[in-house]
């Protein structure tokens, strides 16, 4: 997601800048002196990789204030994945550099370094940690893997981080590094504990209950939720992480999934648009009033802080949700054109409501496009938009749609800084 900043500190580059700053400080502090080249490389890569792994765990913590500071949950998760990959590569270099250092002395010594069964148990910890990292990262890009299986393998990364830090601490012992290793272990355990207890178990979640369910299209429902205690401070365009519990005839999935808010009422009621995209969201289509719900968030900055500049909104499928939420809140304050793409009219959620609002609001124009199974002619659509280059563009929809649209916008003279988008690749 590429979205504008709502405050001075809400910036997507904060996460990588902080990560690299911490890595550089630790590497500078622990930089070896008087050692051979390859042994120095081995030590530096071990520390840099270990620190990046701790940063990786901190970036996966789903805490709204921390996510906001780091530029949004999507930005934090993006750098969570990137820092994990960089850490893994650095930690792969670590034993290879040690082996090359040993090779210079004797080839047999290099082999002994790479053979964990010939080493002591602290070294075994390092190899087991590397194995856990390998298993965890191998499933990161397995998009077709069932969510629960993917999440189980992904948690191996956390265990790998802890084992790797213990490996460092035991090996270094009483050396000058005995201060920083416990700090890193403590931060890793704190991040894992917060994620598991506060997020996955829902201790920090807000309790709600379902009051009404309406069908907006053939495969999408809109669920109305009332707070059972304190209401969540959520704005139109944001999303929440939701776990649906049990009702009289309904059994929840027992896991948190992201859903965009489609309406925010003054009495604390919120509505969620849920499309049947996966096993859990398909099961939720049968939800009933009275079901207990737990919400975490809110997250996201999409459509927040919109300026007085004329707007172009492009929505694909379920991507209509943040736009309908904003339209329900107020009339448009600047000329706004919405291009709404859908396969068939049976799939077009909120279509009649959008048409009604377009007739009632002179600043709002609706361009509803039934695409079928054909590729969308974005060039023709964009050429129909008046003063396109002067507009601020907000896009929400599937990844292929966003990727196909962006080049056409730039070709039509739209400033890249005026393009903001939300894609459905958040897992």
C-alpha positions as CSV (number, residue, x, y, z in Angstrom):
1,X,0.0,0.0,0.0
2,X,1.2,3.5,-0.9
3,X,-0.7,6.0,1.1
4,X,-0.2,9.6,2.2
5,X,1.1,10.5,5.7
6,X,-1.6,11.7,8.1
7,X,1.0,13.0,10.6
8,X,4.6,14.0,10.5
9,X,5.7,10.7,11.9
10,X,3.4,8.5,9.8
11,X,5.9,7.7,7.0
12,X,6.5,4.3,5.3
13,X,10.3,4.8,5.3
14,X,10.5,4.9,9.1
15,X,10.5,1.1,9.5
16,X,13.5,0.5,7.2
17,X,15.4,3.6,8.5
18,X,15.0,2.5,12.1
19,X,15.9,-1.1,11.2
20,X,19.1,-0.1,9.4
21,X,20.0,2.4,12.2
22,X,19.8,-0.3,14.9
23,X,21.8,-2.7,12.7
24,X,24.6,-0.2,12.1
25,X,24.8,0.8,15.7
26,X,25.2,-2.8,16.9
27,X,27.7,-3.7,14.1
28,X,29.7,-0.6,14.9
29,X,29.7,-1.5,18.6
30,X,30.6,-5.2,18.1
31,X,33.0,-4.7,15.1
32,X,36.0,-7.0,15.6
33,X,39.6,-5.8,15.6
34,X,42.8,-7.7,14.9
35,X,41.1,-10.7,13.3
36,X,41.4,-12.1,9.8
37,X,39.2,-10.9,7.0
38,X,36.9,-13.9,6.8
39,X,36.5,-14.2,10.6
40,X,35.6,-10.5,10.8
41,X,33.0,-11.0,8.0
42,X,31.6,-14.0,9.9
43,X,31.2,-12.0,13.1
44,X,29.7,-8.9,11.4
45,X,27.2,-11.0,9.4
46,X,26.2,-12.9,12.6
47,X,25.5,-9.7,14.5
48,X,23.8,-8.0,11.6
49,X,21.6,-11.0,10.8
50,X,20.7,-11.5,14.5
51,X,19.7,-7.8,14.9
52,X,17.6,-7.9,11.7
53,X,15.8,-11.0,13.0
54,X,14.9,-9.2,16.2
55,X,13.7,-6.2,14.1
56,X,11.8,-8.8,12.0
57,X,9.9,-9.9,15.1
58,X,9.1,-6.4,16.2
59,X,7.7,-5.5,12.8
60,X,5.2,-8.4,13.0
61,X,3.7,-7.1,16.3
62,X,0.1,-6.0,15.5
63,X,-0.2,-3.1,17.8
64,X,-2.1,-0.1,16.3
65,X,0.1,2.7,17.8
66,X,3.4,0.9,16.8
67,X,2.0,0.2,13.3
68,X,1.0,3.9,12.9
69,X,4.5,5.0,14.0
70,X,6.1,2.6,11.4
71,X,4.0,3.9,8.5
72,X,1.1,1.5,8.7
73,X,0.6,-2.2,9.2
74,X,1.2,-2.9,5.5
75,X,4.5,-1.1,5.6
76,X,5.6,-2.9,8.8
77,X,4.7,-6.2,7.2
78,X,6.5,-5.4,4.0
79,X,9.7,-4.7,5.9
80,X,9.0,-7.7,8.2
81,X,9.3,-9.9,5.1
82,X,12.3,-8.0,3.7
83,X,14.3,-7.9,7.0
84,X,13.7,-11.7,7.4
85,X,15.1,-12.4,4.0
86,X,18.1,-10.2,4.5
87,X,18.8,-11.7,7.9
88,X,18.6,-15.2,6.5
89,X,21.1,-14.4,3.7
90,X,23.5,-12.8,6.2
91,X,23.3,-15.7,8.6
92,X,24.0,-18.1,5.7
93,X,27.2,-16.2,5.0
94,X,28.2,-16.5,8.7
95,X,29.2,-20.3,8.7
96,X,30.6,-20.1,5.2
97,X,32.9,-17.2,6.2
98,X,34.0,-19.2,9.2
99,X,34.7,-22.2,6.9
100,X,36.7,-20.0,4.5
101,X,38.7,-18.7,7.4
102,X,39.4,-22.3,8.5
103,X,40.2,-23.4,4.9
104,X,43.1,-20.9,4.8
105,X,44.6,-22.8,7.8
106,X,43.6,-26.4,6.7
107,X,40.8,-27.8,4.4
108,X,40.0,-30.4,7.1
109,X,39.2,-27.6,9.5
110,X,36.8,-26.0,7.1
111,X,34.9,-29.3,6.9
112,X,34.7,-29.6,10.6
113,X,33.2,-26.1,10.9
114,X,30.5,-27.0,8.4
115,X,29.7,-30.4,10.1
116,X,27.5,-29.7,13.1
117,X,27.8,-33.2,14.5
118,X,31.5,-32.6,15.0
119,X,30.8,-29.5,17.1
120,X,29.5,-28.8,20.7
121,X,25.9,-28.2,21.6
122,X,26.0,-24.4,21.4
123,X,27.0,-24.8,17.7
124,X,24.1,-27.2,17.2
125,X,21.8,-24.5,18.4
126,X,23.0,-22.3,15.6
127,X,22.4,-24.9,13.0
128,X,18.9,-25.8,14.4
129,X,18.1,-22.1,14.4
130,X,19.2,-21.8,10.8
131,X,17.0,-24.8,9.9
132,X,14.0,-23.2,11.6
133,X,14.6,-20.0,9.6
134,X,14.8,-22.0,6.4
135,X,11.5,-23.8,7.1
136,X,9.7,-20.7,8.1
137,X,10.9,-18.7,5.1
138,X,10.2,-21.5,2.6
139,X,6.5,-21.1,3.4
140,X,6.4,-17.3,3.3
141,X,5.9,-17.3,-0.4
142,X,3.6,-20.3,-0.5
143,X,0.4,-18.3,-1.2
144,X,-1.7,-21.5,-1.8
145,X,-0.8,-23.0,1.5
146,X,-3.8,-23.1,4.0
147,X,-3.6,-20.1,6.4
148,X,-3.3,-22.2,9.5
149,X,-0.6,-24.4,8.1
150,X,1.2,-21.3,6.8
151,X,1.0,-19.6,10.2
152,X,2.3,-22.6,12.0
153,X,5.4,-22.9,9.8
154,X,5.8,-19.1,10.0
155,X,6.1,-19.2,13.8
156,X,9.1,-21.4,13.4
157,X,10.9,-18.2,12.4
158,X,10.3,-16.9,16.0
159,X,11.7,-20.1,17.6
160,X,14.7,-19.9,15.2
161,X,15.4,-16.3,16.3
162,X,15.4,-17.2,20.0
163,X,17.6,-20.3,19.4
164,X,20.0,-18.2,17.3
165,X,20.3,-15.6,20.0
166,X,20.9,-18.2,22.7
167,X,23.5,-19.7,20.4
168,X,25.4,-16.3,20.4
169,X,25.0,-15.8,24.1
170,X,26.3,-19.2,25.1
171,X,29.3,-19.0,22.7
172,X,30.3,-15.5,23.8
173,X,29.8,-16.2,27.5
174,X,31.7,-13.6,29.6
175,X,33.0,-11.7,26.6
176,X,32.2,-8.0,26.3
177,X,29.2,-8.9,24.2
178,X,27.3,-10.5,27.1
179,X,25.3,-7.3,27.5
180,X,23.7,-6.9,24.0
181,X,22.8,-10.6,23.5
182,X,20.4,-10.7,26.5
183,X,18.8,-7.4,25.4
184,X,18.2,-8.9,21.9
185,X,16.8,-12.1,23.5
186,X,14.5,-10.0,25.7
187,X,13.2,-8.0,22.8
188,X,12.6,-11.1,20.8
189,X,10.7,-12.8,23.6
190,X,8.7,-9.6,24.3
191,X,7.7,-9.3,20.6
192,X,6.8,-13.0,20.4
193,X,4.8,-12.8,23.7
194,X,2.9,-9.8,22.6
195,X,2.0,-11.2,19.2
196,X,0.9,-14.5,20.7
197,X,-1.0,-13.3,23.8
198,X,-2.3,-9.9,22.8
199,X,-2.9,-10.5,19.1
200,X,-3.3,-14.2,18.3
201,X,-5.1,-15.0,21.6
202,X,-7.0,-11.7,21.4
203,X,-6.3,-10.4,24.9
204,X,-6.0,-6.9,23.5
205,X,-9.1,-7.2,21.2
206,X,-12.4,-5.3,21.6
207,X,-15.6,-7.3,22.1
208,X,-18.5,-6.8,19.6
209,X,-21.5,-8.8,18.6
210,X,-23.3,-9.2,15.3
211,X,-26.7,-7.4,15.1
212,X,-27.5,-7.7,11.4
213,X,-26.4,-9.4,8.2
214,X,-27.3,-8.2,4.7
215,X,-26.3,-9.8,1.3
216,X,-24.8,-7.2,-1.0
217,X,-23.9,-9.5,-3.8
218,X,-23.9,-13.2,-4.7
219,X,-20.7,-13.8,-2.7
220,X,-20.5,-10.9,-0.3
221,X,-22.3,-10.0,2.9
222,X,-22.2,-6.8,5.1
223,X,-22.1,-7.5,8.8
224,X,-23.3,-4.9,11.3
225,X,-21.5,-5.0,14.7
226,X,-22.3,-3.3,17.9
227,X,-19.7,-2.9,20.7
228,X,-20.2,-4.9,23.8
229,X,-18.0,-2.5,25.8
230,X,-15.8,0.3,24.6
231,X,-16.1,1.1,20.9
232,X,-13.1,0.9,18.7
233,X,-11.9,4.4,17.4
234,X,-12.1,3.5,13.7
235,X,-12.4,5.8,10.7
236,X,-13.8,5.3,7.2
237,X,-11.3,3.7,4.9
238,X,-9.5,1.8,7.7
239,X,-9.5,-2.0,8.3
240,X,-9.7,-4.1,11.4
241,X,-8.5,-7.6,12.2
242,X,-11.6,-9.7,13.1
243,X,-12.2,-13.1,14.8
244,X,-15.7,-14.3,14.6
245,X,-16.8,-16.5,17.5
246,X,-19.7,-18.8,18.0
247,X,-23.5,-18.3,17.9
248,X,-26.6,-20.4,18.3
249,X,-26.0,-22.2,14.9
250,X,-22.7,-20.8,13.8
251,X,-19.1,-21.8,14.8
252,X,-16.4,-19.3,14.1
253,X,-13.0,-19.9,12.4
254,X,-11.1,-19.0,15.5
255,X,-8.5,-16.9,13.7
256,X,-8.1,-13.2,12.9
257,X,-8.5,-11.9,9.3
258,X,-8.4,-8.3,7.9
259,X,-11.7,-6.8,6.8
260,X,-12.3,-3.2,5.6
261,X,-14.9,-1.1,7.4
262,X,-17.8,-0.2,5.2
263,X,-19.6,2.1,7.6
264,X,-18.9,3.9,10.9
265,X,-22.0,5.1,12.9
266,X,-22.0,7.7,15.7
267,X,-23.3,5.1,18.2
268,X,-20.2,3.0,17.8
269,X,-21.8,0.5,15.3
270,X,-19.5,-0.4,12.4
271,X,-20.2,-2.5,9.3
272,X,-17.8,-4.9,7.5
273,X,-18.0,-6.0,3.9
274,X,-16.9,-9.7,3.7
275,X,-16.4,-11.4,0.4
276,X,-16.1,-15.1,0.0
277,X,-12.4,-15.3,-1.0
278,X,-11.0,-18.1,1.2
279,X,-12.2,-21.0,3.4
280,X,-12.9,-18.7,6.5
281,X,-14.5,-15.9,4.6
282,X,-16.7,-18.4,2.7
283,X,-17.8,-19.9,6.1
284,X,-18.6,-16.4,7.4
285,X,-21.2,-16.0,4.7
286,X,-23.5,-18.1,6.9
287,X,-23.0,-15.9,10.0
288,X,-26.0,-15.0,12.1
289,X,-27.0,-12.2,14.5
290,X,-25.8,-12.7,18.1
291,X,-22.4,-14.1,17.2
292,X,-19.6,-12.8,19.4
293,X,-16.8,-10.9,17.6
294,X,-13.4,-9.6,18.6
295,X,-11.7,-6.7,16.8
296,X,-8.2,-5.5,16.7
297,X,-7.0,-2.2,15.2
298,X,-7.8,0.0,13.6
299,X,-5.1,-0.1,10.9
300,X,-4.5,1.7,7.6
301,X,-4.4,5.2,6.3
302,X,-6.2,4.8,3.0
303,X,-8.4,7.8,2.1
304,X,-7.5,9.6,5.3
305,X,-6.4,13.3,5.0
306,X,-7.9,13.7,1.6
307,X,-7.1,17.1,0.1
308,X,-9.4,19.5,-1.8
309,X,-7.8,18.3,-5.1
310,X,-10.3,16.7,-7.5
311,X,-10.4,13.0,-7.0
312,X,-10.3,9.8,-9.1
313,X,-11.2,6.6,-7.3
314,X,-10.8,3.2,-8.9
315,X,-12.3,0.2,-7.2
316,X,-12.1,-3.4,-8.2
317,X,-14.5,-6.0,-6.7
318,X,-14.4,-5.9,-2.9
319,X,-12.1,-2.8,-3.2
320,X,-15.3,-0.8,-3.3
321,X,-15.5,-1.1,0.5
322,X,-13.4,1.9,1.7
323,X,-15.0,4.2,-0.9
324,X,-18.6,3.3,0.1
325,X,-17.6,4.0,3.7
326,X,-16.4,7.5,2.9
327,X,-19.4,8.2,0.7
328,X,-21.8,7.2,3.5
329,X,-20.0,9.5,5.9
330,X,-20.4,12.8,4.0
331,X,-21.2,14.3,0.6
332,X,-18.1,14.9,-1.6
333,X,-16.4,18.2,-0.9
334,X,-14.5,18.1,-4.2
335,X,-15.2,16.7,-7.7
336,X,-14.9,13.0,-7.4
337,X,-15.2,10.3,-10.1
338,X,-15.4,6.6,-9.1
339,X,-14.5,3.9,-11.6
340,X,-16.1,0.7,-10.3
341,X,-15.0,-2.5,-12.0
342,X,-16.9,-5.8,-11.5
343,X,-17.2,-9.0,-13.3
344,X,-21.1,-9.1,-13.5
345,X,-23.9,-7.1,-11.9
346,X,-24.5,-10.0,-9.6
347,X,-21.0,-9.4,-8.2
348,X,-21.4,-5.6,-7.9
349,X,-21.9,-4.8,-4.2
350,X,-23.5,-1.5,-3.3
351,X,-24.1,-0.7,-7.0
352,X,-27.7,0.7,-6.5
353,X,-26.6,2.7,-3.5
354,X,-23.7,4.2,-5.5
355,X,-26.1,5.1,-8.3
356,X,-28.4,6.8,-5.8
357,X,-25.6,8.8,-4.3
358,X,-24.4,9.9,-7.7
359,X,-27.8,11.3,-8.5
360,X,-28.0,13.1,-5.2
361,X,-24.5,14.5,-5.0
362,X,-23.5,16.9,-7.9
363,X,-19.8,16.5,-7.1
364,X,-19.9,12.7,-7.3
365,X,-19.8,10.8,-10.6
366,X,-20.1,7.0,-11.0
367,X,-18.6,5.1,-13.9
368,X,-19.7,1.5,-13.4
369,X,-18.0,-1.0,-15.7
370,X,-19.0,-4.7,-16.1
371,X,-15.8,-6.3,-17.2
372,X,-16.8,-9.9,-17.6
373,X,-13.7,-12.1,-18.1
374,X,-12.0,-9.7,-20.5
375,X,-9.1,-7.5,-19.7
376,X,-10.0,-3.9,-18.8
377,X,-9.2,-1.2,-21.4
378,X,-7.8,1.3,-18.8
379,X,-6.6,3.7,-21.5
380,X,-10.1,4.3,-22.8
381,X,-11.5,4.7,-19.3
382,X,-8.8,7.2,-18.3
383,X,-9.2,9.2,-21.5
384,X,-12.9,9.9,-20.4
385,X,-11.8,11.6,-17.1
386,X,-11.7,15.4,-17.3
387,X,-8.4,17.0,-16.1
388,X,-6.9,13.6,-15.1
389,X,-3.4,14.9,-14.6
390,X,-4.6,17.4,-12.0
391,X,-6.5,14.8,-9.9
392,X,-5.5,12.8,-6.9
393,X,-5.9,9.1,-7.6
394,X,-6.9,6.4,-5.1
395,X,-7.0,2.8,-6.1
396,X,-8.2,-0.3,-4.2
397,X,-8.5,-3.7,-5.7
398,X,-6.7,-6.9,-6.6
399,X,-3.0,-6.8,-7.3
400,X,-3.2,-7.5,-11.1
401,X,-5.7,-4.6,-11.5
402,X,-3.5,-2.2,-9.6
403,X,-0.4,-3.3,-11.5
404,X,-2.1,-3.0,-14.8
405,X,-3.5,0.5,-14.0
406,X,-0.4,2.2,-12.7
407,X,1.5,2.5,-16.0
408,X,-1.5,4.0,-17.7
409,X,-1.9,6.6,-15.0
410,X,1.7,7.7,-15.4
411,X,1.5,7.8,-19.2
412,X,-1.5,10.1,-18.8
413,X,0.6,12.6,-16.8
414,X,-0.6,11.8,-13.3
415,X,2.1,12.7,-10.8
416,X,3.3,9.5,-9.0
417,X,3.1,11.3,-5.7
418,X,-0.7,11.8,-6.3
419,X,-1.3,8.0,-6.7
420,X,-2.3,6.1,-3.6
421,X,-3.4,2.5,-3.6
422,X,-4.4,-0.4,-1.5
423,X,-3.9,-4.0,-2.7
424,X,-5.2,-7.3,-1.5
425,X,-1.9,-9.0,-0.8
426,X,-2.0,-8.7,3.0
427,X,-1.7,-12.0,4.7
